[in-house]
Amino acid sequence: MATFGTFGFTRYDKGLDVMQSALHRLPYEQRSNMHFVMQWTGDYSLPDGTQIVKDPELQKSPGIEYIGRFSDSEDYYRWLSKIDGIVLPYRKDFYREKMSRVAVDSALLGLPAVYPKGTWLEEEFFCDYGAGVSFDAENVESLAAAILELRRRLPELTALAMERKNKTKADFCSRRFFKMIEKSLSDKKARA
């Protein structure tokens, strides 16, 4: 049994409506071989006003678990340690150039991911850090297929994510971040 998580605040840009629809598209015999943990911090609305709530049918499914807010960062990392991969059903327009803390944290732990095509995650992050499978953002069938591919290739993608874990730790540590800020400030002073 593989466990996949989707964590973060419940908002339109995170695409949990797409995730819930994709879970319905997974064939029962394959979904029964997976467990999904979805963080749900509150209902939200689509631009057309449609209210997105926890799917009543999925709530009854034994392989799907909705969780609330994390009590603290330790609670977040406890959940990350319980999963085999992360699903990031994000909307493309919001993540073209936006950073995802959940993506970085998953790569730091060697967890493979499902992430949207045409975003920073595909073009700048997962090509060098972590590992995973991309999907066409907001496309339910594409997300469902990517989840199935992640499950099928889980040992291979986990091994690759684990190989890249040290590079992720080196490039996404506070020391490197502060050096980049220092360099940026030095460059700015030199130009002035």
C-alpha positions in Angstrom: 0.0 0.0 0.0 1.4 3.4 -1.0 0.4 6.6 0.8 0.2 9.9 -1.0 -0.3 13.3 0.7 -1.7 16.6 -0.4 -0.8 19.3 2.2 -1.3 23.1 2.4 -4.0 25.6 2.9 -7.2 24.8 1.1 -7.5 27.5 -1.6 -8.5 27.8 -5.2 -4.8 27.9 -6.4 -4.1 24.6 -4.7 -6.5 22.6 -6.9 -8.1 20.3 -4.3 -11.3 20.3 -6.4 -9.3 18.9 -9.3 -7.7 16.4 -6.8 -11.1 15.2 -5.6 -12.3 14.7 -9.2 -9.1 12.8 -10.1 -9.6 10.4 -7.2 -13.0 9.6 -8.6 -11.4 8.7 -12.0 -9.0 6.2 -10.5 -10.1 2.6 -11.1 -11.3 1.1 -7.8 -8.9 -1.9 -8.0 -5.9 0.6 -8.3 -7.2 3.1 -5.8 -7.6 0.3 -3.3 -3.8 -0.2 -3.5 -3.3 3.4 -2.4 -4.1 5.6 0.6 -4.6 9.4 0.2 -4.2 12.0 3.0 -5.6 15.4 2.0 -5.3 18.4 4.3 -8.5 20.4 4.3 -8.3 23.7 6.2 -11.7 25.0 5.0 -14.1 25.1 2.1 -13.5 27.6 -0.8 -15.2 28.9 -3.9 -14.3 28.6 -7.6 -14.4 31.9 -9.7 -17.9 31.0 -10.9 -19.1 30.9 -7.2 -19.3 27.1 -6.9 -18.5 26.1 -3.3 -15.9 23.4 -3.0 -16.4 21.2 0.1 -15.0 17.8 1.2 -16.5 15.2 -1.2 -19.1 13.2 0.7 -18.4 10.0 -1.3 -14.7 10.3 -0.8 -15.1 10.9 2.9 -16.7 7.4 3.1 -13.8 5.7 1.2 -11.5 3.7 3.5 -8.5 4.8 1.4 -9.0 8.5 1.7 -8.4 10.6 4.8 -9.1 14.2 5.2 -7.1 16.0 7.9 -7.4 19.5 9.3 -4.9 22.2 10.1 -1.5 21.2 11.5 -1.1 22.2 15.1 2.6 23.1 14.5 5.5 22.4 12.2 6.3 19.2 14.0 2.8 17.9 13.2 3.5 18.8 9.5 6.7 16.9 9.4 5.1 13.9 11.2 2.6 13.7 8.4 5.3 14.1 5.7 7.2 11.1 7.4 4.1 8.9 7.0 3.7 9.3 3.2 5.5 7.7 0.2 4.8 10.6 -2.2 3.3 14.0 -2.5 0.6 15.2 -5.0 0.6 18.9 -5.9 -2.6 19.5 -7.9 -1.9 23.2 -8.2 -3.3 25.5 -10.8 -0.7 26.5 -13.4 -1.4 30.2 -13.5 -0.6 30.5 -9.8 2.6 28.4 -10.0 4.3 29.6 -13.1 6.9 31.4 -11.0 5.7 30.6 -7.5 7.7 28.6 -5.0 6.1 25.7 -3.2 7.3 25.0 0.4 5.6 21.5 0.2 7.6 20.7 -3.0 10.9 21.7 -1.4 10.1 19.9 1.9 9.2 16.7 0.0 12.4 16.9 -2.0 14.4 17.4 1.2 12.9 14.1 2.5 13.4 12.2 -0.8 9.7 11.9 -1.5 8.6 11.8 -5.2 5.8 14.1 -6.4 3.1 14.7 -8.9 3.3 18.4 -10.1 1.8 20.6 -12.8 3.4 21.1 -16.2 4.5 24.6 -17.4 5.3 25.8 -13.9 8.4 26.6 -11.8 8.0 23.1 -10.3 8.5 21.4 -13.6 10.9 23.8 -15.3 13.1 24.9 -12.5 12.7 22.6 -9.6 11.9 18.9 -10.3 14.3 18.8 -13.2 17.2 19.1 -10.7 15.7 18.3 -7.3 13.5 15.5 -6.1 11.7 13.4 -8.7 8.2 12.9 -10.0 5.6 12.9 -12.7 4.1 16.0 -14.3 0.4 16.4 -15.3 -1.6 19.0 -17.4 -2.8 21.5 -14.8 -6.5 21.5 -14.1 -6.9 18.3 -16.2 -8.6 15.7 -14.1 -7.7 12.8 -16.4 -4.1 13.9 -16.6 -3.8 14.2 -12.8 -5.4 10.7 -12.3 -2.9 9.2 -14.9 0.0 10.9 -13.2 -1.0 9.5 -9.8 -1.2 6.0 -11.3 2.2 6.5 -12.9 3.7 7.7 -9.6 2.3 4.6 -8.0 3.7 2.3 -10.8 7.1 3.9 -10.7 7.3 4.6 -7.0 10.5 2.6 -6.3 12.4 4.1 -9.2 11.2 7.7 -8.5 11.9 7.3 -4.7 15.4 6.2 -5.5 16.0 9.2 -7.7 14.5 11.6 -5.1 16.8 10.1 -2.5 19.8 10.5 -4.7 19.0 14.2 -5.2 18.3 14.8 -1.5 21.8 16.0 -0.6 21.8 18.5 -3.5 18.4 19.8 -2.3 19.7 20.2 1.2 22.8 22.0 0.0 20.9 24.4 -2.3 17.9 25.0 -0.1 19.5 25.7 3.3 19.4 29.0 5.3 23.2 29.5 4.9 22.9 29.5 1.1 19.9 31.7 1.2 21.7 34.3 3.4 24.7 34.2 1.1 22.5 34.9 -1.9 21.0 37.9 -0.1 24.4 39.1 0.9 25.6 38.8 -2.7 22.5 40.6 -4.0 23.1 43.5 -1.6 26.8 43.7 -2.5 25.9 43.7 -6.3 23.3 46.5 -5.6 25.9 48.6 -3.7 28.5 48.1 -6.5 26.0 49.3 -9.1 25.0 52.4 -7.1 
